[in-house]
Amino acid sequence: MAPEPAVSRTAKSAPGASRRVVLPVRGMHCASCVDKVEAALNRLEGVGRVSVDLPSRTVAVDFVPVPGKLEVRTLRRAVEKAGYDVLGESESRSQAESISLLSQQEEQRVLMTRLQVALVFSVPLMLAHWLNLSPYTALLLAVPVQVWGGKHFHQGLSRALLRRRADMDALVSLSTWSAFLYSAYVVFLPETLPPAARQTQWDAVSGLIVFVTLGRWLESQTRGKTNEAVVKLMRMAPKTARVVRDGAEFTVPLAEVSVAELVRVRPGEQIGIDGEVVSGRSTVDEALLTGESLPVEKSPGTRVWGGTLNKNGALEIRVSRPGDESALSRIVEAVRESQATKPKIQRYVDKVAAWFVPAVLVLSSLAAAAWLNWGPEPRFLFAMTCFVSVLACACPCALGLATPLAVVAGIGRAAEMGVFIRNAEILEELGTLDVVLFDKTGTLTLGRPQVAGSIVLRGTEDEMLAWAAACEERSEHPFAAAIRALAKERRAPISGVDSFEALPGRGVIVRSGGRTVRAGSLPWLKEEGVSIPQDDATRFSEEGSLLGVALDGEILGAFRMEDQVRPSARAAVDALKALGLEVYLVSGDRNAAAYRVAEQVGIGTVFAEVRPEEKADIVRRFQSEGKKVAMIGEGFNDAPALSHADVGIALASGTDVAIESADLTLMNPDLTSLGRAMRLSRRIRLVIRQNLAWAFAYNLLLIPVAAGALYPRWGVLLRPEFAGAAMALSSISVALNSLRLRRKDAL
């Protein structure tokens, strides 16, 4: 079954209610930018959660609107006052990212144009010594490089001066302007300087701008690739649909399709909406959503999902959800939201990034002062070189991108595998698990039980079936579907229901025509006062999964249920054990049925005949021993345990309640995707730590070198253009390392 994730959509709220808006923002490049935007918005009274996603350059804000005081335009003004351009607004992160993507593509084109201009004028500047260029010719060549080629950096410096908060752009601009103005001073007033200090820095100016701009362009290209999985999902949605109206067929934009309309889909076409097949037969490729490679047969009465591919037959579909609310749209939106969340480690990085740029400004000034006071001649030239080099090599960008790029690439890769991760914090939890608890029905088994037989104690089997069908008519339990199917096959008469009460993990109580019917587990029926003779109880204990039926407090008998074990269950359990995890089975079913399944899948320890709240108690018991616990289930009765576990894992074929309670949802019926998700989680954690280690090590090692720490003993002084190249390389290396998560062999 294809997924129907319980992903909530944000709609416009009534006055006084919380609302969410997503703003695509231009100009954010590093952790300092994130800090400035978050600070500007958090200062507004009424603003709740602010989530800045640096890779996609979007800002999601939860706030309580107050007419005339706190509105969307208030949020936009706050971001713009912080020095950034707001390109629009949306209630969907996907739509906001589409706007941001267009802006980033335009920015890449502008960067490439400026890079080309800078290169044209920089080549002769770098060869000025061999070309014997006059000082004034070199100055004329340097002007377009500095003014036009470095314009994007200077705009950042202007914003920093206005807002009194510097970022990476400000550091680059300050360093190039320092070198440019010093060189211009040498050209126009050389006689005021000692002979040894009359050296221009045109190669530093041109080299810095060329290398850093090239680095930013490459980083932008690489960063875009980390998000290819979700972009691919977005592009798969068709833009139009063929709708049947008044007997005629019309091609209309997908956004104009309404619920309950008929849509025709031809062979080879993408399905853009969720709905139910009304006529036609075909097979549908659902791999994009579930990762399942085999097409699924579709016929009248079966459901189809937006984002899937109709293979070989024409279908007519009744729309249940339009394109912007289809399974594909909701999955894309949910993945976007999860990519924008931060793992715990990012909080510490944010604290460091907040003081990084001011610290660099102080260090560069101290280095220059030290060279002016104690350095060799020409002191001023050495001081200027070190000042510019420290500013040029300092890289808050690598710190800011280290975690978000790995999260985006990793969650995107998980989505390709058919694994939806709700929050980035779960990535860290997944990698530290000790215990995995499996539910049985619908998790380790296919969740499609069939009635394999019955034990009739009173009346006839048909009478017992009719009463059982009345009980299970409204139930979501897998056993209920089996009873309904058997009742339909035998055309059993089903009495009208006056009241219905479902007790998760126990059974259902129905009142019909003055009679009270109970259907559920035998232990629960005993609790309800249903008398079961000892001989019959012994007979029941020898059977497997049973659904007992009682009428007015008297046991009628029980249906014996059989469910097939998922083909992937044994391999999934073995994979988890290979990762060093303890695996247990937790089931509300009887001992005999639970142990039979446990033996087939290779689980040694079983907790059987447990209620929903007892499943949660088992989770807490392991947690009290200091262990991290994952719970995997798909039913309503698994929700308490899923919500108490460190990581709750649901199957997309399960109930909405289970999916809403879970941190991770398996879209793919293949349980081995869980083991792959855990290996991916460990890989993501490793990449994040590698990125952060590199970013911190780079700054800790290279800033002292740029300040001239190696010069007194070894005569090594880092030139500004090479410092800028190293800075660009640090950001590119972080992006490339994150991109490794996209490889198929990453697991």
C-alpha positions in Angstrom: 0.0 0.0 0.0 1.4 3.4 -0.9 1.9 5.9 1.9 -0.6 8.5 3.2 1.6 10.3 5.7 -0.2 12.3 8.3 1.5 15.5 7.5 -0.3 18.6 8.7 -0.6 21.6 6.4 -0.5 25.1 7.5 -3.5 27.2 6.7 -4.3 30.8 7.4 -5.3 31.1 11.0 -8.2 32.9 12.6 -7.4 36.1 14.4 -5.6 35.3 17.7 -4.5 31.9 16.5 -0.9 31.0 15.7 0.1 31.2 12.0 3.1 30.1 10.0 4.7 32.0 7.1 7.8 31.0 5.2 9.9 33.8 3.7 12.4 33.2 0.9 15.4 35.5 1.8 18.3 36.6 -0.4 21.7 37.4 0.9 22.2 34.7 3.6 25.6 33.0 3.3 27.0 32.0 6.7 26.2 31.3 10.3 26.4 35.0 11.2 23.6 35.7 8.7 21.4 33.0 10.4 22.1 34.5 13.8 21.2 38.1 12.6 17.9 37.0 11.0 16.9 34.9 14.0 17.7 37.7 16.4 15.8 40.3 14.3 12.6 38.1 14.3 12.9 36.9 17.9 12.9 40.5 19.1 9.3 40.9 17.9 6.6 40.3 20.6 4.3 37.5 19.5 6.8 35.6 17.4 7.2 32.0 18.5 9.5 29.6 16.7 11.9 30.9 14.0 13.5 28.3 11.7 16.2 29.5 9.3 17.3 27.0 6.7 20.6 28.2 5.3 20.9 25.8 2.4 17.6 26.7 0.9 17.7 30.3 2.2 14.2 30.3 3.7 12.9 31.4 7.1 9.8 29.8 8.7 8.2 31.9 11.4 5.4 30.9 13.8 3.6 33.9 15.2 0.3 35.2 16.6 -0.9 37.9 14.2 -2.0 41.2 15.8 -3.6 43.6 13.3 -1.5 46.7 12.9 1.2 45.5 15.2 2.4 42.0 14.2 1.7 41.0 10.6 3.6 39.4 7.8 4.8 42.8 6.6 6.2 43.4 10.1 8.2 40.2 9.8 9.4 41.2 6.3 10.5 44.6 7.6 12.4 43.0 10.4 14.4 40.8 8.1 15.0 43.7 5.6 16.2 45.9 8.5 18.7 43.2 9.3 20.1 43.7 5.8 18.5 41.0 3.7 16.0 41.0 0.9 12.7 39.2 1.3 11.6 37.8 -2.1 8.0 36.9 -1.2 6.0 34.9 1.3 4.2 31.6 1.4 2.6 29.2 3.9 4.5 26.3 2.3 8.2 25.9 2.6 8.2 24.2 -0.8 6.7 27.2 -2.5 9.1 29.6 -0.7 12.0 27.4 -1.8 10.9 27.5 -5.4 11.1 31.3 -5.2 14.4 31.2 -3.4 15.7 28.7 -6.0 15.0 31.1 -8.8 16.9 33.8 -6.9 19.8 31.5 -6.3 20.0 30.6 -10.0 20.1 34.3 -10.9 22.7 34.9 -8.2 24.8 32.1 -9.7 24.6 33.7 -13.1 25.6 37.1 -11.6 28.5 35.5 -9.7 29.8 33.8 -12.8 29.6 37.1 -14.8 31.5 39.0 -12.0 34.0 36.2 -11.8 34.6 36.4 -15.6 35.1 40.2 -15.4 37.4 39.9 -12.4 39.5 37.2 -14.2 39.9 39.3 -17.4 41.4 42.2 -15.4 43.2 40.0 -12.8 45.4 38.1 -15.1 47.5 41.1 -16.2 47.5 42.3 -12.6 49.0 39.0 -11.4 51.6 39.2 -14.2 52.2 42.9 -13.6 55.9 42.3 -12.6 56.7 40.5 -15.9 54.6 42.9 -18.1 56.2 46.0 -16.6 52.8 47.7 -16.1 53.0 51.3 -14.9 51.5 51.9 -11.4 48.6 53.9 -13.0 47.8 51.1 -15.5 47.7 48.6 -12.7 45.4 50.9 -10.7 43.0 51.2 -13.7 42.9 47.4 -14.1 42.3 46.9 -10.3 39.3 49.3 -10.2 36.8 47.0 -12.1 38.0 44.0 -10.1 37.5 45.7 -6.8 34.3 47.7 -7.6 32.4 45.4 -9.9 33.9 42.0 -9.3 33.6 42.4 -5.5 30.3 44.2 -5.4 28.5 41.4 -3.6 31.0 41.5 -0.8 30.8 45.3 -0.5 27.1 45.2 -0.3 27.6 42.9 2.7 29.9 45.4 4.3 27.4 48.2 3.8 24.7 46.1 5.6 27.1 45.3 8.4 27.9 49.0 8.9 24.2 49.9 8.9 23.3 47.1 11.3 26.5 47.0 13.3 26.8 43.3 12.8 29.5 41.8 10.5 29.4 38.6 8.5 31.7 36.8 6.0 31.0 39.3 3.2 32.1 42.1 5.5 35.3 40.4 6.3 36.1 39.8 2.6 35.2 43.4 1.7 37.2 44.9 4.5 40.2 42.9 3.6 40.1 43.8 -0.1 39.4 47.5 0.5 42.3 47.6 3.0 44.7 46.2 0.3 43.1 48.3 -2.5 43.4 51.6 -0.6 46.9 50.9 0.7 48.0 50.1 -2.9 46.3 53.3 -4.2 48.1 55.3 -1.5 51.4 53.7 -2.7 50.6 54.8 -6.3 49.7 58.4 -5.5 51.9 59.2 -2.5 54.9 56.9 -2.6 57.3 59.5 -1.2 55.5 59.5 2.2 56.4 55.8 2.7 59.7 54.2 3.5 61.2 52.6 0.3 60.6 49.1 1.6 56.9 49.8 2.1 56.2 51.0 -1.4 54.8 47.7 -2.6 51.3 47.5 -4.1 48.9 44.7 -3.2 47.0 44.4 -6.5 47.6 40.7 -6.7 46.1 40.3 -3.2 43.1 42.3 -4.2 42.5 40.5 -7.5 43.4 37.1 -6.0 41.1 37.5 -3.1 38.1 38.5 -5.1 38.6 35.8 -7.8 39.3 32.9 -5.4 36.5 33.8 -2.9 33.9 34.4 -5.7 34.9 31.2 -7.4 34.6 29.4 -4.1 31.2 30.8 -3.5 30.0 29.8 -7.0 31.3 26.2 -6.6 29.9 26.0 -3.1 26.5 27.1 -4.4 26.6 24.5 -7.2 27.6 21.8 -4.8 25.0 22.9 -2.2 22.3 22.6 -4.8 23.3 19.0 -5.5 22.8 18.0 -1.8 19.1 18.7 -2.2 18.6 16.9 -5.5 16.4 14.2 -3.9 13.6 16.6 -2.9 14.0 18.7 -6.1 13.5 15.5 -8.0 10.3 14.8 -6.1 9.0 18.3 -6.8 9.7 18.0 -10.5 7.8 14.7 -10.8 4.5 16.3 -10.2 2.6 17.0 -13.4 1.5 20.6 -14.0 -1.9 19.7 -15.6 -4.7 17.1 -15.4 -7.5 15.9 -17.7 -10.7 16.5 -15.9 -14.1 15.2 -17.0 -16.8 17.9 -16.7 -20.3 17.6 -18.1 -19.2 14.5 -20.1 -16.4 16.4 -21.8 -12.6 16.2 -21.1 -10.7 19.4 -20.3 -7.0 19.9 -19.6 -6.7 22.3 -16.7 -3.9 23.3 -14.3 -3.5 20.9 -11.5 -4.2 23.6 -8.9 -7.8 24.0 -10.4 -8.7 20.3 -9.8 -11.3 19.9 -7.0 -12.2 17.1 -4.7 -14.7 14.6 -6.1 -14.0 15.5 -9.7 -13.1 12.7 -12.2 -9.6 12.7 -13.7 -8.4 10.6 -16.6 -4.8 9.3 -16.7 -3.4 7.7 -19.8 -0.7 5.0 -19.8 2.8 6.4 -19.2 1.5 9.6 -17.4 2.2 10.8 -13.9 -0.7 10.8 -11.5 -1.0 14.3 -9.9 -3.7 13.8 -7.3 -4.8 11.3 -4.6 -7.9 9.4 -5.3 -9.8 6.2 -6.0 -10.0 4.3 -9.3 -13.5 4.4 -10.7 -12.9 2.6 -13.9 -10.0 1.0 -15.8 -7.2 -1.4 -14.8 -3.5 -0.8 -14.8 -0.2 -1.2 -12.9 1.2 1.9 -11.1 4.9 2.5 -10.3 5.0 3.8 -6.7 8.8 3.7 -6.4 9.0 7.5 -6.1 7.1 7.4 -2.9 7.8 4.0 -1.4 11.0 2.8 -3.0 9.2 -0.4 -4.0 10.5 -1.4 -7.4 7.5 -3.7 -8.4 4.5 -1.9 -9.9 1.2 -2.3 -8.0 -2.0 -3.4 -9.7 -4.9 -1.0 -9.7 -8.5 -1.6 -10.4 -11.9 0.0 -9.5 -12.0 0.6 -5.7 -8.2 0.8 -5.2 -6.5 4.0 -4.2 -3.8 5.9 -6.1 -1.4 8.6 -5.1 0.0 11.8 -6.5 3.5 11.4 -7.7 3.1 7.8 -8.9 3.4 6.7 -12.6 0.6 4.9 -14.5 2.2 2.2 -16.5 0.1 0.4 -19.0 -3.7 1.1 -18.8 -6.0 4.0 -18.8 -7.6 5.0 -15.4 -10.4 7.2 -14.4 -9.9 8.5 -10.9 -12.2 10.2 -8.4 -10.2 12.9 -6.6 -9.9 12.6 -2.8 -7.1 15.2 -2.5 -6.1 17.8 -5.1 -2.5 18.2 -6.3 -1.3 20.6 -3.6 -2.6 18.2 -0.9 -1.5 14.9 -2.5 0.8 12.4 -0.9 3.7 13.7 -3.0 3.1 17.3 -2.0 2.7 16.5 1.7 5.8 14.3 1.7 7.8 17.1 0.0 6.6 19.7 2.4 7.3 17.4 5.4 10.8 16.6 4.2 11.4 20.3 3.6 10.3 21.0 7.2 12.5 18.3 8.6 15.5 19.5 6.6 15.1 22.9 8.2 15.4 21.5 11.7 18.6 21.5 13.6 20.3 18.6 15.5 21.4 19.3 19.0 25.1 19.8 18.1 24.1 22.8 15.9 23.1 24.8 18.9 26.7 24.8 20.2 27.9 25.8 16.7 25.5 28.7 16.6 26.9 30.0 19.9 30.4 29.9 18.6 29.4 31.5 15.3 27.7 34.4 17.1 31.0 35.7 18.4 33.3 34.4 15.6 33.3 37.5 13.3 33.8 40.0 16.1 36.6 37.8 17.4 38.3 37.8 13.9 38.1 41.6 13.7 39.8 41.8 17.1 42.5 39.2 16.2 43.3 40.9 12.9 43.7 44.3 14.6 45.9 42.8 17.3 48.0 41.0 14.7 48.5 44.3 12.8 49.3 46.2 16.0 51.9 43.6 17.0 53.6 43.8 13.6 53.6 47.6 13.8 55.3 47.6 17.2 57.6 44.6 17.1 57.9 43.5 13.5 60.8 43.8 11.1 60.9 46.5 8.4 58.9 47.4 6.5 56.6 47.1 9.5 53.6 48.8 7.9 53.7 46.4 4.9 53.9 43.4 7.2 51.1 44.7 9.4 48.9 45.3 6.4 49.6 41.9 4.9 48.8 40.1 8.2 45.7 42.2 8.8 44.3 41.4 5.3 45.3 37.8 5.5 43.5 37.2 8.8 40.3 38.8 7.6 40.5 36.8 4.3 41.2 33.4 5.7 38.6 33.5 8.6 35.7 31.4 7.5 32.4 31.4 9.4 30.8 29.9 6.2 32.3 26.5 6.8 31.0 26.5 10.4 27.5 27.6 9.3 27.3 25.0 6.5 28.9 22.0 8.3 25.7 20.7 9.9 22.8 22.0 7.6 24.4 20.6 4.4 24.8 17.2 5.9 21.3 17.2 7.3 19.8 18.3 3.9 21.8 15.7 2.0 21.1 12.9 4.5 17.3 13.5 4.9 17.1 13.8 1.1 18.9 10.5 0.7 16.6 8.9 3.3 13.6 10.2 1.4 14.9 8.4 -1.7 15.1 5.2 0.3 11.4 5.6 1.4 12.3 6.8 4.9 10.7 10.0 6.2 12.6 11.6 9.1 10.4 14.1 10.9 13.2 16.0 12.8 17.0 16.4 12.4 17.4 15.6 16.1 16.3 12.1 15.4 19.4 11.6 13.3 21.5 11.8 16.4 19.1 9.5 18.4 19.0 6.9 15.7 22.8 6.5 15.8 22.8 6.0 19.6 20.0 3.4 20.0 20.5 0.3 22.2 17.1 -1.4 22.0 14.5 -1.9 19.2 11.0 -3.1 20.1 8.8 -4.5 17.3 5.1 -4.7 17.3 3.8 -7.9 15.6 0.5 -7.4 13.7 1.1 -5.2 10.6 4.7 -4.6 11.4 6.5 -8.0 11.4 3.5 -9.4 9.7 1.9 -8.1 6.5 -1.1 -6.8 8.5 -3.5 -8.6 6.2 -4.8 -11.4 8.4 -7.3 -13.9 7.2 -9.8 -16.0 9.0 -8.3 -19.5 9.1 -11.0 -21.2 11.1 -13.3 -20.8 14.0 -14.2 -22.4 17.4 -18.0 -22.2 17.9 -19.2 -22.7 21.4 -22.8 -21.4 21.1 -25.1 -21.0 18.1 -23.7 -21.3 14.5 -20.6 -19.9 12.8 -22.7 -17.7 10.6 -24.5 -16.1 13.6 -21.1 -15.5 15.3 -19.8 -14.0 12.1 -22.8 -11.6 11.8 -22.3 -10.3 15.3 -18.5 -10.1 14.8 -19.1 -8.1 11.6 -21.4 -5.7 13.4 -18.6 -5.1 15.9 -15.8 -4.7 13.3 -17.7 -2.5 10.8 -16.1 0.7 12.1 -12.8 -0.7 13.5 -9.4 0.0 12.0 -7.7 -3.1 13.5 -6.3 -5.6 10.8 -8.5 -8.3 12.2 -11.6 -6.2 11.5 -10.7 -6.1 7.7 -10.5 -9.9 7.7 -13.9 -10.3 9.4 -15.5 -7.8 7.0 -14.1 -9.6 4.0 -15.4 -12.9 5.2 -18.8 -11.4 6.0 -19.0 -9.9 2.5 -18.0 -13.2 1.0 -20.7 -15.1 2.8 -23.2 -12.3 2.6 -23.7 -12.4 6.3 -26.6 -10.1 7.6 -25.1 -7.3 9.6 -27.3 -5.6 12.2 -27.4 -1.9 12.6 -25.2 -0.4 15.3 -26.6 1.9 17.9 -23.3 2.7 19.6 -19.6 1.8 19.0 -16.7 1.9 21.4 -13.1 0.9 20.5 -10.7 0.0 23.3 -7.2 0.0 21.7 -5.3 -3.2 22.3 -8.4 -4.9 23.8 -11.4 -4.9 21.5 -14.7 -3.2 20.6 -18.1 -3.0 22.3 -21.2 -2.6 20.1 -24.8 -2.1 21.1 -27.3 -3.2 18.5 -31.1 -3.7 18.9 -30.8 -3.9 22.7 -28.0 -6.5 22.6 -24.4 -5.9 23.7 -21.7 -7.5 21.6 -18.0 -7.7 22.4 -15.2 -8.7 20.0 -11.6 -8.8 21.1 -8.9 -10.6 22.9 -9.9 -13.4 25.3 -8.2 -11.9 28.4 -10.1 -8.7 27.8 -13.4 -10.6 27.5 -12.7 -12.2 30.8 -12.1 -8.8 32.3 -15.4 -7.7 30.9 -17.1 -10.5 32.9 -17.5 -12.9 30.0 -17.5 -16.5 31.4 -15.2 -18.9 29.5 -15.4 -22.5 30.8 -12.1 -24.1 31.7 -12.3 -26.8 29.1 -12.9 -24.1 26.4 -10.1 -21.9 27.8 -7.7 -24.8 27.5 -8.8 -25.4 24.0 -8.3 -21.7 23.1 -4.8 -21.6 24.7 -3.6 -24.2 22.1 -4.6 -22.0 19.2 -2.7 -19.0 17.8 -4.2 -15.5 17.2 -7.9 -15.5 18.3 -10.7 -13.0 18.0 -13.2 -13.8 20.7 -16.9 -12.9 20.2 -19.4 -12.5 23.1 -23.1 -11.7 23.1 -24.7 -10.3 26.2 -21.9 -11.5 28.4 -21.9 -15.1 27.0 -19.0 -16.4 24.9 -20.1 -17.4 21.3 -16.7 -18.6 20.3 -13.6 -17.3 18.5 -12.2 -16.9 15.0 -8.7 -18.1 14.4 -6.6 -15.5 12.5 -3.5 -16.1 10.4 -1.2 -13.4 9.1 1.9 -13.9 7.0 5.3 -12.7 8.2 6.7 -10.0 6.0 9.4 -11.5 3.6 11.8 -8.8 4.8 11.3 -9.2 8.5 14.0 -11.8 9.2 16.6 -9.9 7.2 15.6 -6.6 9.0 16.0 -8.2 12.4 19.4 -9.7 11.4 20.6 -6.4 10.1 19.7 -4.6 13.4 21.4 -7.3 15.4 24.5 -6.8 13.2 24.5 -3.2 14.3 24.8 -4.3 17.9 21.1 -3.6 18.8 18.9 -5.6 21.2 15.7 -6.7 19.4 12.5 -7.6 21.2 8.9 -8.4 20.1 6.1 -6.6 22.0 2.6 -7.7 21.1 -0.9 -7.6 22.5 -1.5 -11.0 20.9 -1.5 -14.3 22.6 1.7 -16.1 23.7 1.4 -18.9 21.1 0.9 -16.5 18.2 3.6 -14.0 19.3 6.3 -16.7 19.9 5.5 -18.3 16.5 6.2 -15.1 14.7 9.3 -14.4 16.9 10.7 -17.8 16.0 10.3 -17.1 12.3 12.0 -13.7 12.3 14.8 -14.6 14.8 13.7 -12.7 17.9 14.5 -14.5 21.2 12.6 -12.4 23.8 8.9 -11.8 23.6 6.5 -9.6 25.6 3.0 -11.0 24.8 -0.5 -10.2 25.8 0.4 -6.6 26.7 -1.9 -3.6 26.6 -1.0 -0.3 24.9 -0.1 1.3 28.2 2.0 -1.7 29.1 3.9 -1.3 25.9 4.8 2.2 27.0 5.8 0.8 30.4 8.2 -1.6 28.7 9.8 1.3 26.8 10.2 3.2 30.1 11.7 0.2 31.8 14.5 0.0 29.3 15.0 3.7 29.5 15.3 3.5 33.3 18.3 1.2 32.6 20.0 4.0 30.7 19.2 2.5 27.2 18.0 4.4 24.2 14.8 2.7 22.8 13.2 2.7 19.4 9.6 1.4 19.0 8.3 0.2 15.7 4.5 -0.1 15.2 1.6 0.8 12.9 -1.5 0.5 14.9 -3.6 2.8 17.1 -2.6 0.8 20.1 1.1 1.4 19.4 0.8 5.2 19.7 1.6 5.5 23.5 4.8 3.4 23.1 5.8 5.3 20.0 5.4 8.7 21.7 7.4 7.5 24.8 10.3 5.9 22.9 13.4 7.9 22.1 12.7 7.2 18.5 9.2 6.2 17.4 9.0 4.4 14.0 5.7 3.9 12.1 4.8 2.2 8.8 3.1 4.4 6.3 0.5 1.7 5.9 -0.5 2.2 9.5 -3.0 4.5 11.2 -2.7 8.2 11.1 -2.5 8.2 14.9 0.6 6.0 14.8 2.2 8.0 12.1 1.6 11.3 14.0 3.1 9.8 17.1 6.2 8.6 15.2 9.5 10.4 14.6 10.3 8.3 11.5 8.0 6.7 9.0 8.9 3.9 6.7 7.2 4.5 3.3 8.6 1.2 2.0 7.0 -2.1 3.1 10.5 -3.5 3.0 11.6 -3.5 6.7 15.3 -3.7 5.8 15.0 0.0 5.0 15.1 0.5 8.8 18.6 -0.9 9.0 19.7 1.2 6.1 18.2 4.3 7.8 20.2 3.6 10.9 23.4 3.1 9.0 22.6 6.4 7.1 22.0 8.1 10.5 25.4 7.0 11.7 27.0 8.2 8.5 25.3 11.6 8.8 26.5 12.0 12.3 30.0 11.1 11.2 29.9 13.6 8.3 28.6 16.3 10.6 31.5 15.7 13.0 34.0 15.6 10.1 32.6 18.9 8.8 32.8 20.6 12.1 36.2 19.2 12.9 37.5 20.5 9.6 35.9 23.9 10.0 37.2 24.4 13.5 40.6 22.9 12.7 40.9 25.1 9.6 40.2 28.3 11.6 42.2 27.4 14.6 45.3 26.5 12.5 45.2 29.0 9.6 44.3 32.2 11.5 47.5 32.1 13.5 49.5 31.3 10.3 47.8 34.3 8.6 48.7 36.5 11.6 52.3 35.7 11.0 53.0 33.1 13.8 55.4 31.1 11.6 57.3 34.1 10.3 59.8 34.7 13.2 61.2 31.1 13.1 60.6 29.8 9.6 60.0 33.0 7.6 56.5 31.8 6.4 53.9 34.5 5.8 50.6 33.7 4.2 49.8 36.0 1.4 46.2 37.4 1.3 45.2 35.9 -2.0 46.2 32.4 -0.8 44.4 33.0 2.5 41.3 33.8 0.5 41.7 30.7 -1.6 42.1 28.6 1.5 38.9 30.1 2.9 37.0 29.3 -0.2 38.4 25.8 -0.2 37.2 25.2 3.4 33.6 25.9 2.4 33.8 23.8 -0.8 35.3 20.9 1.2 32.5 20.9 3.7 29.9 20.9 0.8 31.7 18.1 -1.1 32.0 16.0 2.1 28.2 16.4 2.7 27.6 15.5 -0.9 29.1 12.0 -0.3 25.9 11.1 1.6 24.1 11.3 -1.8 26.1 8.4 -3.2 24.3 5.1 -3.6 27.2 3.2 -1.9 27.0 5.6 1.2 25.3 2.7 3.0 
